[in-house]
């Protein structure tokens, strides 16, 4: 068992679980806000990009997640203007990522074959049954 994983928990590894091959690089085409709600739960729905951005700003930017504000400011020798530039840059990169990707809210039991198939369908870029597809994205 991997450290930090409790009995009964499962870590999804797409390279193993879906037999994906690793490559030197890969474009990000889909962002999923994963919010597991319990065994047998299979919910995949599009999410508003502004909502996703707000969520990711708080839970995905290392500055917020790891409380690195003071560390970054120290690294920039207390230069508040440089700190602001770096924050704006990080937010801009996050916004660009969210805006160019398909965006989904996912609560799916990946240990259930039905849930795994739903995830595979979504992540392999095949149309998700019943979901509106964003025509502006590949």
C-alpha positions as CSV (number, residue, x, y, z in Angstrom):
1,X,0.0,0.0,0.0
2,X,1.3,3.5,-0.9
3,X,2.1,5.8,2.1
4,X,-0.8,8.0,3.0
5,X,-3.4,5.7,1.5
6,X,-5.9,4.3,3.9
7,X,-7.4,0.8,3.6
8,X,-10.3,0.9,1.2
9,X,-9.0,4.0,-0.7
10,X,-7.9,3.8,-4.3
11,X,-5.5,6.0,-6.3
12,X,-6.3,6.2,-10.0
13,X,-3.3,6.0,-12.2
14,X,-4.3,6.5,-15.8
15,X,-1.1,5.0,-17.2
16,X,-1.8,1.8,-15.3
17,X,-5.6,1.8,-15.1
18,X,-6.3,2.9,-18.7
19,X,-3.1,1.5,-20.2
20,X,-2.0,4.9,-21.4
21,X,1.5,5.4,-22.7
22,X,3.7,8.2,-21.2
23,X,5.2,10.7,-23.7
24,X,7.7,13.6,-23.5
25,X,4.8,16.1,-23.4
26,X,1.1,16.2,-23.7
27,X,-1.3,19.1,-24.2
28,X,-3.9,19.6,-21.5
29,X,-7.3,19.5,-23.2
30,X,-9.6,18.8,-20.2
31,X,-9.7,20.0,-16.7
32,X,-11.8,18.1,-14.2
33,X,-12.7,19.3,-10.7
34,X,-12.8,16.0,-8.9
35,X,-15.1,15.8,-5.9
36,X,-15.6,12.2,-4.9
37,X,-18.9,11.8,-3.2
38,X,-19.1,8.1,-2.5
39,X,-19.2,4.5,-3.7
40,X,-21.4,4.1,-6.8
41,X,-21.5,7.8,-7.5
42,X,-21.3,8.6,-11.2
43,X,-21.7,12.3,-12.0
44,X,-19.9,14.0,-14.8
45,X,-21.1,17.4,-15.9
46,X,-19.7,20.5,-17.5
47,X,-18.8,23.3,-15.1
48,X,-18.8,27.0,-15.7
49,X,-15.2,28.2,-16.4
50,X,-15.5,31.1,-14.0
51,X,-16.5,28.8,-11.2
52,X,-13.7,26.4,-12.1
53,X,-11.2,29.2,-12.2
54,X,-12.2,30.5,-8.7
55,X,-11.9,27.0,-7.3
56,X,-8.6,26.3,-8.9
57,X,-7.2,29.6,-7.8
58,X,-7.7,28.6,-4.2
59,X,-6.9,24.8,-4.5
60,X,-4.3,24.6,-7.4
61,X,-2.0,27.6,-7.2
62,X,0.9,26.5,-4.9
63,X,1.0,30.0,-3.3
64,X,-2.4,29.4,-1.8
65,X,-2.3,25.6,-1.3
66,X,1.1,25.6,0.5
67,X,0.9,29.1,2.0
68,X,4.0,30.4,0.1
69,X,3.1,34.1,0.2
70,X,5.9,35.0,2.6
71,X,8.4,32.6,0.9
72,X,7.8,34.2,-2.5
73,X,8.0,37.7,-1.1
74,X,11.3,36.8,0.6
75,X,12.6,35.3,-2.6
76,X,11.8,38.6,-4.3
77,X,13.6,40.5,-1.6
78,X,10.4,42.1,-0.4
79,X,9.6,43.7,-3.7
80,X,5.9,44.0,-3.6
81,X,5.6,45.2,-7.2
82,X,7.5,42.1,-8.4
83,X,5.3,39.9,-6.1
84,X,2.2,41.4,-7.8
85,X,3.7,40.7,-11.3
86,X,4.3,37.1,-10.4
87,X,0.8,36.7,-8.9
88,X,-0.8,38.3,-12.0
89,X,1.3,35.9,-14.2
90,X,0.2,32.8,-12.3
91,X,-3.4,33.9,-12.4
92,X,-3.1,34.7,-16.1
93,X,-1.6,31.3,-16.9
94,X,-4.4,29.6,-14.8
95,X,-7.1,31.6,-16.6
96,X,-5.6,30.6,-20.0
97,X,-5.6,27.0,-19.1
98,X,-9.2,27.0,-17.9
99,X,-10.4,29.0,-20.9
100,X,-8.8,26.7,-23.5
101,X,-9.8,23.4,-22.0
102,X,-13.0,21.4,-21.7
103,X,-14.2,21.8,-18.1
104,X,-16.0,19.2,-16.0
105,X,-17.1,18.6,-12.4
106,X,-16.6,14.9,-11.7
107,X,-17.7,12.7,-8.9
108,X,-17.1,9.1,-10.0
109,X,-16.3,5.8,-8.4
110,X,-13.3,4.7,-10.4
111,X,-13.3,1.3,-8.8
112,X,-16.7,0.6,-10.4
113,X,-16.3,-0.6,-14.1
114,X,-19.1,1.8,-15.1
115,X,-17.3,4.7,-13.4
116,X,-14.0,3.8,-15.0
117,X,-15.7,3.6,-18.4
118,X,-17.2,7.1,-17.8
119,X,-13.8,8.5,-17.0
120,X,-12.2,6.8,-19.9
121,X,-14.8,8.2,-22.3
122,X,-14.3,11.7,-20.9
123,X,-10.5,11.7,-20.8
124,X,-10.1,10.0,-24.2
125,X,-11.9,13.0,-25.7
126,X,-14.7,10.9,-27.1
127,X,-18.0,12.7,-26.8
128,X,-19.6,12.2,-23.4
129,X,-23.1,10.8,-23.8
130,X,-25.7,13.5,-23.0
131,X,-23.1,16.3,-22.5
132,X,-23.1,19.5,-24.4
133,X,-19.8,19.7,-26.3
134,X,-18.0,23.1,-26.4
135,X,-17.6,23.8,-30.1
136,X,-14.7,26.3,-29.5
137,X,-12.3,23.7,-28.3
138,X,-10.7,20.8,-30.2
